[in-house]
Amino acid sequence: MLRQAIRSISHQGFRVRAPYARGVAEMKTSASRNGSDVRGLRLSCQLLLVACCLAAPVSAAEIEGVRFPEVHPSGDVRFALNNVALLRYRVFFRGYVAGLYLGEGVGPESLFEDVPKRLEISYFWGIPAHKFAEATINGISANRSSQSVRALQPAIEEFNELYQDIEPGDRYALTYIPNRGTELARNGVSLGTVAGAEFASALFSIWFGSEPFDVSLKQRLLSSRPG
């Protein structure tokens, strides 16, 4: 600023006389020092901005005000978000929103293979635990033979014991990792894990089997998001 002002005065035909030379020199020195301070402050702000960006949360998809992270790490497995969807109850009421995650490199066509998969569901309504147990039995029975359901009965009962009452805004996560089993977590807190790839396949068939709980929800979650 000072240099521009002096240059403007010179262009108008004025000269800086000797009595003011020392003052001008001191002002230039001060301006130079202030300029260095400004540049240093600017650099510090830039570094702080970079640090904030690096520390910022991973980007997320949002639906009905609910966010689903694009990536979810679980031990040595990284899950990538495939898609999100809204389930409506009687057309007008929002039931829940869900996000389907698959192990990195796994496509939705491989969902029923022995691969890492995760379903997160965020609820808009309170639901008692016994309703989840009933829905689990009914959903598996609709997609598996009676013989298969009988064979899976111990695992189904074990899993149903994990359910808790849900309040609006709560989130369940069902995570299957090969050789570990299917974990049920509520709001990020693990409630337990049930072993078995066949049980995991039966459980996920509730939403993605030939007789899913909701066809449009299934189609949306299995579809690819626009790039």
Secondary structure, DSSP 8 states (H G I E B T S, - for coil): -HHHHHHHHHHTT----GGGHHHHHHHHHHHHHHHHHHHHHHHHHHHHHHHHHHHS---EEEETTEEEESEEEETTEEEEEEEEEEEEETTTEEEEEEEEEEETT--GGGTTSSS-EEEEEEESS-B-HHHHHHHHHHHHHHHS-HHHHHHHHHHHHHHHTT---B-TT-EEEEEEETTTEEEEEETTEEEEEE--HHHHHHHHHHHHSSS-S-HHHHHHHHS----
